[in-house]
Amino acid sequence: MKLLRYGPQGQEKAGAVGTDGRLRDLSMLFADLDAAHLAPRALAALRALDFDALPVVEGAPRIGCPVADIGKIICVGLNYADHAKESGMEPPKEPVLFLKATSSLSGPNDPVTIPRGSVKTDWEVELGVVIGTKASYVSEANALDHVAGYVLVNDLSERAYQLERSGQWDKGKGCDTFCPIGPWLVTPDELGDVHALSLWLEVNGQRVQNGTTANLIFGIPKLISYISEFMTLNPGDVISTGTPAGVGMGQKPTPWYLKPGDRMRLGSAGLGEQNQLCVATAG
């Protein structure tokens, strides 16, 4: 299944993608796609529906973040050896974790705001994992049982804030609009092998990232199990699993970064595409 939310910001409704690729309305069954609808029983009930019999949503409505009321966003740094190399860092022996503010969430095609004073806003296409059932001290063998689905994430970063202004990475990761997610949540039964997904990103039509989840240093079961040692993962939480090489910081011979007017397009087979225009901060 491909589940999503559509409508103006703050007024999103639940939706799904039919077999014909058209957007269908789920809001007559439940108002919004939140954590309660990510449990296995709830997803099984949705799977039994004939999405093609649901009302078609006409036009081209805004697509929102596919899950409402996300509790936390846990990100994994340096989880591709090629990205660690371009960052001038050694591949980690254990997963590197940081948190991204939920106020950074946005829809997959919403504008990305360049923070005031920023000169190093960067892009990162990533696979996101959405938790469906509570996970605490889970084994790798049972980790995937806790997954509701997968999403496309752009883990935007302000590198000067992240690396040059002391303290934790969070400073450069949690700016408003710095976490576009979507367009949809894809359930595991439809996605297939999560460790064989393409990930790509273009800036102004130039392909800068072209990777695959086959090159993850730490795979999805390991990440879920590992993170659950340090914090309880609740339904609706999102794990962003790291980015392959090709970020702005790693461009040769000279790094380059996003500015107002730039446009990003990113995607993954099965997870859909995002398209974002960069804009200046108002005021």
N, C-alpha and C positions, 0 to 999 in steps of 0.2 A: 504494500500500500504506500501511496504518497499522500501524506496529510499536511495541511497547511492552514494558515490564517490569512484572511484578506480583509481589506477595508481601511478606512482612515486610521491614522495612529491613535490608539486609545479606544477605538471602536471596532476592532477586528472581530470577525466571525470565523467559525470553524468551517473548513472546506477540505476537499479531496480532489485528486486528479483521476478522471475516468480513464477507461482503456483507450478512448479516442484522444486522450491528451487534453481534454477540455476541463475547465474548472467546474466543480460541482459543489453545491451548497449543503453543508451538514448542520447548519444552525437550527433547523427545526428539530433535530435530535438532541443537541446540546449546544449551549451558547458559544463556548470557546474551548480550544484545545489546551487544557492545562494538565497538571501532574496527575489528577484523578483519572484522566482518560488515557494514560500511558501504561497502566497496569495490564498484565497479561490477559485478564478476563475482559477488560474493556476493549483491548485491541482485538481479541478473538471475536467479540460481538461486532465490531466494525468490519472485520474481515468477512463476516457472513453476509454483509450487505451487498447489494448490487449497486455499485456506485453509478453505473450508467443510467440507472432509473431515477437518480436524484436530479433536482432542478439544476439546469445549466446556469452559471453566473455569466451574464452577457458583458460585453465590453472588455476593458483592460483595467480592472481595479488594482489598487496598490496591494502588493504582497507584503505581509508583515513577517516578523520573526515567527517561525512555525510553532513555537511553544510559548504559552503565556506563563507569566509569574515564575520565571526561572529563578531558582534559589541561589545558585552560585555557578560561576564559570571557572573551572580549573584548567589551567594551561600547562602544556609540557614544552619546555625549551630544549633546543639543540637535539631533537629526536631524529634527525637525519644526519649522517656523517658528513655529507657534502655541505650542508648548511653550517654545521659546526666548524668545518674547515674554512669556509668563506668568512665566518665571524671571527676567525683567529683563535678559536678555542678547541680544546681537546674533546672528543666525544665523551659524554659522561658515563661513569660506571653505574650510576643509578639515575632514574628519571629526575630531571630538574623541574620543579613545580613552582608556579606562581598563580595568583588569582587576578582575574579581570573584573572590574566593577560591573554590576548589572546595569548601571546607568549608561554603559557604553553600547548596550544592545540596540540594534536597528534592523530594519528590513533589508532584504538582499539587494534592492535597487534604490534604496534611499540615498540621498547625497551624503558624502563623507565630509565632515567639517575639519579643515586644517586648524589645529589649535593656534591661539593667538601667540605670535612670536616663534612659531615652529619653523625650523629650517631642515628637519630630518624626519618627516613623516614617511613611513615605509609600509610596504604591503607584505602579506604573508597568507597564501592560500593554505587551508588546512582541512583535514577531516575532523568533524566533531561527532562525539558519541553522546547520545541522550539517554540518561538513566531512567528505567521504568519501575524498578523495585529497589527498596532500600538495600544498601550494600555496606557492610561493616566487617572487616577482617575476612573477606571472601577469598577463596582459593582461585588460582588461575583456571583450574579445571571447571569451576562453576561461574566464572566471571561473566561470560556472555549471557548467562541466564538473566542478568540484571539489566540488559540493554533493551530499550524500547525501539531505538532506531538510530539512524545516522543522518548528519546534516553537513552542508558545506559552510565553512567559516572563513572570514577574512580577519585574521588577527592583526589588525593594524597596530603600528608601533611608532612612537616618537623616540628615535634613537638617542638624541641628546638628553631628553628627560630620563630615558631608561638607563643610559650608560655613563653620562657625564655629570649628573647632578646629585651624586651620592645616594646611598641607601639601596632599596630594593628595586626590581624591575617594574613594579606596579605603577610607578610614576609615569612611565611612558606607554603603558598598556591600557589604562582605564579611561582615556579621554572620551567625551561624548562622541557617539557614532563610530567608535573604534572596534565594534564587534557586530558587523552585519552577519546574519545567519539566515540560511534558507537557499532556495525558495521553499523547499518542503522537507519534511522528515520522512525518510524512507525506512520502512521496517526491514529487519534483517532477512526475512524470507524473500523479499523482492530484490534486495541489493546484491546478494551473492557473496563472493569472497571479498571480505573487507580489506584483506591484505594484498589485493591485486587491483587497486583503483588508480586511475590516472588523476593527477592534480596539475592544473595549469592556470597561469595568470598572464594577462596582457595589460600593458600600460600604453594608452594611445595607439593601440593596434600592434604594438611590438610584443612578441612572446618573450617573457623574461623568466618565467618559471615553468618547468615541464618535468614533473616528477611522478613517482608512483609510491603508493603505500607499501609496496613490496620491500622498500628500502628503509622502513621504520627501524630504528635501533631497538626500541621496546614496542612490542606488538600490543594490540588492544587488550587481550586478557591480562597481560603483565601490568599494564597501566591501571586497569580497574582494580586489580588485586593490590597493587602497591599503594595507590592513593587511598584505598579503604583502610589501610593501616594507620593513616594519619588523620582521617576525617571520615565521618559517615557520609556516604553518597545517598542523596534522597531523590525520589522521583522528580523529574524535571531538571535536575542538575545536568550541566553540559561539560564534557571534557574535550578540550581542543588539543589535538594530539601532536602538533609540531608541523613545521613547514620544510619543504625541500629547498635546495639551493636556488638562487636567482633573485634574492631580495635586493632592494636598492643599495643597502649597505655593502653588499658583496659585488656590485657591478665593477667591471674592469674596463679601462685602467682607473677610472674615477667613479666613486659612488655617486648616485644621483637619487633624488627623492621627489615625492609628490608635491604639487603646487596647485593652487586654484585653477580650474579649467582642465586639469588632467582627468582622464577617464580610465577606470579599471574595468576589465572584464575577466571573470574567472569561472572555472567550472571543473566538473568531474563527471565522468560517465556514470549515469544512474542518480547522481545527486543534483543535477541541474546546473544552472548558471546564475551568476550575479553580474550586475552592471551598475557601476557607481561613478557619479560625477563628483569631483573634489571641489569644494567651495570654501570661501574664506569665512572666518568667524565673524558674525554680525557685530557691529559696534566698534 
